[in-house]
Amino acid sequence: MSWRKKVTDHISDVLRFAAYIFLAFDAIVLSVFLFWFTTRFIWRFTQYINHRIFENPWF
């Protein structure tokens, strides 16, 4: 019984680390996109409500 890690164990550790990095990157990109989308939706919705209720020009 050896205490040394095998090459395949090192490869699997590196791949697991890379997967965590990509997962974290995807979560950050998704949160930025959702923030952008939500603010754009709220902005356009307020313009629509302003146009419909107060009959101001549509921007």
TIVO-2410 file (N, C-alpha, C; in nm, 3 decimals):
# residues 59
REC num residu      c1      c2      c3 atome chaine
REC   1      M   0.084  -0.118   0.000     N      A
REC   1      M   0.000   0.000   0.000    CA      A
REC   1      M   0.088   0.124   0.000     C      A
REC   2      S   0.067   0.207  -0.099     N      A
REC   2      S   0.149   0.325  -0.115    CA      A
REC   2      S   0.071   0.450  -0.076     C      A
REC   3      W   0.141   0.547  -0.022     N      A
REC   3      W   0.078   0.672   0.018    CA      A
REC   3      W   0.080   0.775  -0.094     C      A
REC   4      R   0.149   0.743  -0.201     N      A
REC   4      R   0.158   0.836  -0.313    CA      A
REC   4      R   0.031   0.830  -0.397     C      A
REC   5      K  -0.009   0.945  -0.449     N      A
REC   5      K  -0.126   0.951  -0.535    CA      A
REC   5      K  -0.088   0.905  -0.676     C      A
REC   6      K  -0.181   0.842  -0.740     N      A
REC   6      K  -0.157   0.798  -0.876    CA      A
REC   6      K  -0.176   0.915  -0.973     C      A
REC   7      V  -0.129   0.895  -1.094     N      A
REC   7      V  -0.139   0.999  -1.196    CA      A
REC   7      V  -0.285   1.028  -1.228     C      A
REC   8      T  -0.366   0.924  -1.232     N      A
REC   8      T  -0.508   0.945  -1.262    CA      A
REC   8      T  -0.578   1.024  -1.151     C      A
REC   9      D  -0.532   1.008  -1.027     N      A
REC   9      D  -0.589   1.088  -0.918    CA      A
REC   9      D  -0.554   1.237  -0.935     C      A
REC  10      H  -0.432   1.265  -0.978     N      A
REC  10      H  -0.393   1.404  -1.005    CA      A
REC  10      H  -0.475   1.462  -1.120     C      A
REC  11      I  -0.493   1.385  -1.224     N      A
REC  11      I  -0.571   1.432  -1.339    CA      A
REC  11      I  -0.715   1.460  -1.298     C      A
REC  12      S  -0.772   1.370  -1.219     N      A
REC  12      S  -0.911   1.392  -1.176    CA      A
REC  12      S  -0.922   1.514  -1.084     C      A
REC  13      D  -0.822   1.539  -1.000     N      A
REC  13      D  -0.824   1.659  -0.915    CA      A
REC  13      D  -0.817   1.786  -0.999     C      A
REC  14      V  -0.732   1.785  -1.102     N      A
REC  14      V  -0.720   1.903  -1.188    CA      A
REC  14      V  -0.851   1.926  -1.265     C      A
REC  15      L  -0.910   1.820  -1.317     N      A
REC  15      L  -1.036   1.834  -1.390    CA      A
REC  15      L  -1.149   1.880  -1.298     C      A
REC  16      R  -1.152   1.830  -1.177     N      A
REC  16      R  -1.254   1.873  -1.081    CA      A
REC  16      R  -1.237   2.022  -1.047     C      A
REC  17      F  -1.112   2.065  -1.028     N      A
REC  17      F  -1.085   2.206  -1.001    CA      A
REC  17      F  -1.127   2.294  -1.119     C      A
REC  18      A  -1.096   2.249  -1.241     N      A
REC  18      A  -1.136   2.325  -1.360    CA      A
REC  18      A  -1.288   2.332  -1.371     C      A
REC  19      A  -1.356   2.226  -1.336     N      A
REC  19      A  -1.503   2.227  -1.341    CA      A
REC  19      A  -1.558   2.325  -1.238     C      A
REC  20      Y  -1.501   2.332  -1.120     N      A
REC  20      Y  -1.545   2.430  -1.019    CA      A
REC  20      Y  -1.522   2.573  -1.068     C      A
REC  21      I  -1.409   2.598  -1.133     N      A
REC  21      I  -1.380   2.731  -1.186    CA      A
REC  21      I  -1.483   2.769  -1.291     C      A
REC  22      F  -1.513   2.677  -1.386     N      A
REC  22      F  -1.611   2.707  -1.489    CA      A
REC  22      F  -1.751   2.724  -1.431     C      A
REC  23      L  -1.785   2.647  -1.330     N      A
REC  23      L  -1.916   2.660  -1.266    CA      A
REC  23      L  -1.928   2.796  -1.197     C      A
REC  24      A  -1.823   2.839  -1.129     N      A
REC  24      A  -1.825   2.970  -1.064    CA      A
REC  24      A  -1.834   3.081  -1.168     C      A
REC  25      F  -1.760   3.068  -1.278     N      A
REC  25      F  -1.766   3.168  -1.385    CA      A
REC  25      F  -1.906   3.174  -1.445     C      A
REC  26      D  -1.968   3.058  -1.469     N      A
REC  26      D  -2.104   3.056  -1.523    CA      A
REC  26      D  -2.203   3.120  -1.426     C      A
REC  27      A  -2.188   3.097  -1.299     N      A
REC  27      A  -2.279   3.157  -1.201    CA      A
REC  27      A  -2.263   3.309  -1.199     C      A
REC  28      I  -2.141   3.359  -1.210     N      A
REC  28      I  -2.118   3.503  -1.213    CA      A
REC  28      I  -2.177   3.564  -1.339     C      A
REC  29      V  -2.155   3.502  -1.453     N      A
REC  29      V  -2.209   3.554  -1.579    CA      A
REC  29      V  -2.361   3.551  -1.577     C      A
REC  30      L  -2.419   3.444  -1.525     N      A
REC  30      L  -2.564   3.436  -1.518    CA      A
REC  30      L  -2.621   3.543  -1.427     C      A
REC  31      S  -2.559   3.569  -1.314     N      A
REC  31      S  -2.610   3.671  -1.223    CA      A
REC  31      S  -2.597   3.810  -1.283     C      A
REC  32      V  -2.489   3.838  -1.357     N      A
REC  32      V  -2.475   3.968  -1.423    CA      A
REC  32      V  -2.581   3.984  -1.531     C      A
REC  33      F  -2.604   3.878  -1.609     N      A
REC  33      F  -2.707   3.885  -1.713    CA      A
REC  33      F  -2.845   3.906  -1.653     C      A
REC  34      L  -2.878   3.836  -1.546     N      A
REC  34      L  -3.009   3.853  -1.484    CA      A
REC  34      L  -3.026   3.993  -1.426     C      A
REC  35      F  -2.920   4.048  -1.369     N      A
REC  35      F  -2.927   4.186  -1.319    CA      A
REC  35      F  -2.953   4.283  -1.433     C      A
REC  36      W  -2.881   4.267  -1.545     N      A
REC  36      W  -2.901   4.352  -1.661    CA      A
REC  36      W  -3.042   4.338  -1.716     C      A
REC  37      F  -3.087   4.215  -1.730     N      A
REC  37      F  -3.220   4.189  -1.786    CA      A
REC  37      F  -3.330   4.247  -1.696     C      A
REC  38      T  -3.316   4.231  -1.566     N      A
REC  38      T  -3.417   4.282  -1.474    CA      A
REC  38      T  -3.422   4.434  -1.476     C      A
REC  39      T  -3.306   4.500  -1.475     N      A
REC  39      T  -3.306   4.646  -1.479    CA      A
REC  39      T  -3.360   4.697  -1.611     C      A
REC  40      R  -3.329   4.631  -1.721     N      A
REC  40      R  -3.382   4.673  -1.851    CA      A
REC  40      R  -3.533   4.654  -1.855     C      A
REC  41      F  -3.583   4.544  -1.802     N      A
REC  41      F  -3.726   4.519  -1.800    CA      A
REC  41      F  -3.798   4.625  -1.715     C      A
REC  42      I  -3.745   4.655  -1.598     N      A
REC  42      I  -3.807   4.756  -1.512    CA      A
REC  42      I  -3.805   4.892  -1.581     C      A
REC  43      W  -3.695   4.927  -1.646     N      A
REC  43      W  -3.686   5.055  -1.715    CA      A
REC  43      W  -3.789   5.065  -1.826     C      A
REC  44      R  -3.800   4.961  -1.909     N      A
REC  44      R  -3.897   4.963  -2.019    CA      A
REC  44      R  -4.040   4.958  -1.966     C      A
REC  45      F  -4.064   4.887  -1.859     N      A
REC  45      F  -4.198   4.879  -1.802    CA      A
REC  45      F  -4.242   5.015  -1.746     C      A
REC  46      T  -4.150   5.085  -1.682     N      A
REC  46      T  -4.186   5.218  -1.632    CA      A
REC  46      T  -4.214   5.314  -1.747     C      A
REC  47      Q  -4.140   5.302  -1.857     N      A
REC  47      Q  -4.169   5.385  -1.973    CA      A
REC  47      Q  -4.306   5.351  -2.031     C      A
REC  48      Y  -4.339   5.223  -2.036     N      A
REC  48      Y  -4.470   5.181  -2.087    CA      A
REC  48      Y  -4.583   5.231  -1.998     C      A
REC  49      I  -4.568   5.218  -1.868     N      A
REC  49      I  -4.670   5.266  -1.775    CA      A
REC  49      I  -4.682   5.418  -1.786     C      A
REC  50      N  -4.572   5.488  -1.798     N      A
REC  50      N  -4.574   5.632  -1.813    CA      A
REC  50      N  -4.647   5.671  -1.942     C      A
REC  51      H  -4.626   5.596  -2.047     N      A
REC  51      H  -4.692   5.624  -2.174    CA      A
REC  51      H  -4.842   5.595  -2.166     C      A
REC  52      R  -4.879   5.484  -2.105     N      A
REC  52      R  -5.019   5.443  -2.100    CA      A
REC  52      R  -5.102   5.524  -2.000     C      A
REC  53      I  -5.048   5.550  -1.883     N      A
REC  53      I  -5.126   5.617  -1.779    CA      A
REC  53      I  -5.126   5.769  -1.799     C      A
REC  54      F  -5.008   5.825  -1.822     N      A
REC  54      F  -4.997   5.970  -1.829    CA      A
REC  54      F  -4.992   6.024  -1.972     C      A
REC  55      E  -4.995   5.935  -2.069     N      A
REC  55      E  -4.995   5.968  -2.212    CA      A
REC  55      E  -4.878   6.058  -2.251     C      A
REC  56      N  -4.764   6.028  -2.195     N      A
REC  56      N  -4.641   6.095  -2.235    CA      A
REC  56      N  -4.585   6.023  -2.359     C      A
REC  57      P  -4.496   6.089  -2.432     N      A
REC  57      P  -4.442   6.022  -2.551    CA      A
REC  57      P  -4.363   5.897  -2.514     C      A
REC  58      W  -4.369   5.800  -2.604     N      A
REC  58      W  -4.296   5.674  -2.587    CA      A
REC  58      W  -4.150   5.697  -2.623     C      A
REC  59      F  -4.059   5.663  -2.533     N      A
REC  59      F  -3.917   5.685  -2.556    CA      A
REC  59      F  -3.855   5.563  -2.616     C      A
***
